[in-house]
Amino acid sequence: MNKFLGTGIAAIVGVALIVVFAAIGSFYTIDQGDIGVKLRYGKIVGLEQPGLGFKTPWIDTIERISVRRQTYQWEKIGAYTSDQQIASIDVSVTIDPISNQADHIYAQYGNVTDMVTRIVTPRLLTVTKNVFGTFTAQKVVQNRKDFETQVGESLRTAFDGEPFTMISVQIQEISFTPEYEKAVSDKQRAEVQVLTARQNAQAAIAQAEGEKQSAILQAQGEAEARRLRGEAEASAIAAKGKALADNPALVQLISAERWNGELPTSMVPQGALPFISVK
């Protein structure tokens, strides 16, 4: 009797434990930012949203797929410009996995990281190199934003129909070989020297032109002054001549005013005595 009682108690305890474990295994939680892929005997049967959920124990399983926005980086991508200059490019891409396609991500790739490895990486490398090859080294340096825009547009086309949305592309760095960098630096230095020399020459020309104009103006001023003085003297002479013509006795008056009162000590024969006139 005691033996059967013990066996019954053990069975009850066992069943109770099974029920407890089944109850515990029936509930699950999915964090915000994840989507649950429900599998039944390994087959996808639906998607589960964040929060508390219920599944059939030992039959259903939940695989979590992150649908958070992520930024991935690729460094030192080797590429050639159209003028055969090799460069190293650093690129970053930001993507959003599409939540209602989490089952597709799981079925095709297993998780988002493997999806990026199998889809994003090879297409990004190909697009970056191809677009970079349409630019010369000088043009890609001067129009880096244009290069970035073209890479972004090409990638959007390449990723069309995939279970994620590309948010943005950033060209973080473009590095050329040390030899090319030195050649560019030397060229820029030479251009600065030429520009400086040109500016100095222009300044010298401007200064010489200013001095020339100043000399011309000074000469014109002096000539004008001489002309005015000449006109003034001519006017004065003309005025004196007219005055003498109108007043013949004016010469004797001026001579008398300037006479010092002394008679000459010698006289020319038949000469007239100054200021004495006998009719």
Secondary structure, DSSP 8 states (H G I E B T S, - for coil): -HHHHHHHHHHHHHHHHHHHHHHHHHEEEE-TTEEEEEEETTEEEEEE-SEEEE--TTTEEEEEEE-S-EEEEEEEEEEE-TTS-EEEEEEEEEEEE-GGGHHHHHHHHSSHHHHIIIIIHHHHHHHHHHHHTTS-HHHHHHTHHHHHHHHHHHHHHHTTTSSEEEEEEEEEEEEE-HHHHHHHHHHHHHHHHHHHHHHHHHHHHHHHHHHHHHHHHHHHHHHHHHHHHHHHHHHHHHHHHHHHHH-TTHHHHHHHHH--S---SS--TT---TT----
